[in-house]
Amino acid sequence: MANSGLQILGFALALLGAIGLVVGTIMPQWKMSAYVGDNIITAVSMYEGLWMSCAFQSTGQMQCKVYDSILQLNSALQATRALMVVSIIVSLAGVGIACMGMKCTTCGGDDKVRKSRIAMTGGIIILIGALCAIVACSWYANDIIKAFYNPFTPVNTKYEFGSAIFIAWAGAFLTVVGGGMLAASCPRGKSTPKYPASRPPSSKEYV
């Protein structure tokens, strides 16, 4: 069974990664306006996120507007939004389950094999949540790249990667590492003795 230090490190990384997923999902800087072409206007920077779009002016003021209707959003944005929410819920649930199976906690009873199985289950659930986040970020990034290199896209409407997508990617990477460490808590089978246990001599031998 994995030692408690490895479990604590995996739990900390998974928890930090889940926080990164939450922060990245909330931030509006999933993509930002790209300054390409001859006519560059830097007075206003446009940002778009999963929930709102923002305009950042050179004076330091930022104005944000929440998307009016979900049906008006493209398929990539809707899928990314759903996958990120699922990833956060699944990752936090896995962290909670793994916490009960760690050796340093008293939850789950005193059976070490059962606690290791609980920690392993939590690690697998965390890995599933991390996979959802990786798919979501990659899908959204692919949509940005295709629109950027599309010759029919106007120059002033092209976007590039924002800081939020990198934070979400980093959070997904941390949850993968942490979930993998917790999933390594696979319990080993109990070893059987090679020789039969010695029995006390019976009283008949002395008769």
C-alpha positions in Angstrom: 0.0 0.0 0.0 1.1 3.5 -0.7 2.6 5.4 2.2 0.8 8.3 3.9 3.2 10.9 2.5 2.3 10.0 -1.1 -1.4 10.1 -0.3 -1.1 13.6 1.4 0.9 14.9 -1.6 -1.6 13.5 -4.1 -4.5 14.9 -2.1 -2.9 18.4 -1.9 -2.2 18.4 -5.7 -5.7 17.2 -6.5 -7.2 19.9 -4.2 -5.0 22.6 -5.7 -5.9 21.4 -9.2 -9.7 21.5 -8.4 -9.3 25.1 -7.1 -7.5 26.0 -10.4 -10.4 24.5 -12.4 -12.9 26.6 -10.4 -10.8 29.8 -10.9 -10.3 29.1 -14.6 -14.0 28.4 -15.2 -15.1 31.7 -13.5 -12.5 34.0 -15.2 -13.6 35.7 -18.4 -10.2 35.6 -20.1 -10.6 32.4 -22.0 -9.8 34.2 -25.2 -8.6 37.7 -25.9 -8.5 39.9 -29.0 -5.5 39.3 -31.2 -3.6 42.3 -32.5 -3.0 41.3 -36.1 -3.0 43.2 -39.3 -2.0 46.7 -40.2 -4.8 48.6 -38.5 -4.2 47.8 -34.8 -6.5 49.5 -32.2 -5.2 49.0 -28.7 -7.6 51.4 -26.9 -10.0 48.5 -26.1 -9.2 44.8 -25.4 -11.9 42.3 -25.8 -12.1 39.2 -23.6 -14.6 36.3 -23.8 -15.2 33.6 -21.2 -17.6 30.8 -20.6 -20.1 33.0 -18.9 -19.5 36.6 -20.1 -17.7 38.9 -22.4 -15.7 41.9 -21.2 -14.1 45.0 -22.7 -11.0 46.3 -21.0 -10.2 50.0 -21.9 -6.8 51.6 -21.8 -8.0 53.8 -18.9 -8.2 50.7 -16.7 -12.0 50.4 -16.7 -13.6 47.0 -17.5 -17.2 46.4 -18.6 -18.6 42.9 -18.7 -21.8 41.5 -20.0 -23.3 38.1 -19.2 -24.4 36.1 -22.2 -28.1 36.6 -22.7 -29.2 33.2 -24.0 -27.5 29.8 -23.9 -29.1 28.9 -27.3 -27.2 31.7 -29.0 -23.8 30.2 -28.0 -21.9 28.0 -30.4 -21.5 24.3 -29.7 -17.9 24.5 -28.6 -18.7 27.0 -25.9 -21.7 25.1 -24.7 -19.7 21.8 -24.5 -16.8 23.5 -22.7 -19.1 25.1 -20.2 -20.8 21.7 -19.5 -17.6 19.7 -19.3 -15.9 22.2 -17.0 -18.9 22.2 -14.6 -18.9 18.3 -14.6 -15.1 18.3 -14.1 -15.3 20.5 -11.0 -18.2 18.5 -9.5 -16.5 15.1 -10.2 -13.0 16.3 -9.0 -14.4 17.7 -5.7 -16.4 14.5 -5.1 -13.2 12.5 -5.7 -11.3 14.7 -3.3 -13.9 14.1 -0.6 -13.9 10.3 -1.2 -10.1 10.2 -1.2 -10.0 12.1 2.1 -12.0 9.3 3.8 -9.6 6.7 2.6 -6.3 8.4 3.6 -4.2 6.8 6.3 -4.0 10.1 8.2 -7.8 10.3 8.7 -10.1 8.4 11.0 -12.9 8.1 8.5 -13.7 4.8 7.0 -12.8 2.7 10.0 -9.6 1.0 11.0 -9.4 -1.5 8.1 -6.3 -0.4 6.2 -7.3 -2.5 3.1 -10.7 -0.9 2.9 -9.3 2.6 3.4 -6.8 2.0 0.6 -9.6 0.9 -1.7 -11.5 4.1 -0.8 -8.5 6.3 -1.6 -7.9 4.4 -4.8 -11.6 5.0 -5.8 -11.3 8.7 -5.0 -8.2 8.9 -7.2 -9.9 7.2 -10.1 -12.8 9.7 -9.8 -10.4 12.6 -9.8 -8.8 11.3 -12.9 -12.2 11.2 -14.6 -12.8 14.8 -13.7 -9.4 15.8 -14.9 -10.1 14.1 -18.2 -13.3 16.1 -18.6 -11.3 19.3 -18.1 -8.6 18.4 -20.6 -11.2 17.6 -23.2 -13.0 20.9 -22.5 -9.9 23.0 -22.7 -8.6 21.3 -25.8 -12.0 21.6 -27.6 -12.2 25.3 -26.8 -8.6 25.9 -27.9 -9.2 24.0 -31.2 -12.2 26.3 -31.8 -10.0 29.4 -31.3 -7.2 28.1 -33.6 -9.6 27.3 -36.4 -11.3 30.7 -36.2 -7.9 32.4 -36.1 -6.6 30.7 -39.2 -9.9 30.9 -41.1 -9.3 33.4 -44.0 -13.0 34.5 -43.9 -12.7 35.6 -40.3 -12.4 39.5 -40.1 -9.1 40.7 -38.7 -10.7 42.7 -35.9 -12.6 39.7 -34.7 -9.7 37.2 -34.3 -8.9 35.9 -30.8 -6.0 34.1 -29.2 -5.6 32.2 -26.0 -6.3 34.0 -22.7 -4.9 33.4 -19.3 -8.0 31.5 -18.0 -7.5 28.6 -20.4 -3.9 28.2 -19.2 -5.1 28.2 -15.6 -7.6 25.5 -16.4 -5.0 23.4 -18.2 -2.7 23.7 -15.2 -5.5 22.7 -12.8 -6.3 19.7 -15.0 -2.6 18.7 -15.0 -2.4 18.9 -11.2 -5.6 16.9 -10.8 -4.1 14.2 -13.1 -0.9 14.0 -11.0 -2.8 14.1 -7.7 -5.4 11.6 -8.8 -2.7 9.3 -10.1 -0.9 9.3 -6.7 -4.2 8.5 -4.9 -5.0 5.8 -7.4 -1.7 4.2 -6.6 -3.2 3.2 -3.2 -4.2 -0.1 -4.6 -4.4 -2.6 -1.7 -2.3 -5.8 -1.9 -3.7 -9.2 -1.2 -3.0 -10.7 2.2 0.0 -13.0 2.0 -0.6 -16.6 3.0 2.0 -18.4 5.1 4.0 -20.9 3.2 4.1 -23.4 6.1 1.2 -24.5 8.3 1.1 -22.9 11.7 2.5 -25.0 14.5 -0.1 -26.6 16.8 0.5 -27.5 20.5 1.0 -31.2 21.1 -2.1 -33.1 22.0 -2.4 -34.9 25.3 -2.7 -38.3 23.6 1.0 -38.2 22.7 1.9 -38.5 26.3 -0.4 -41.4 27.1 
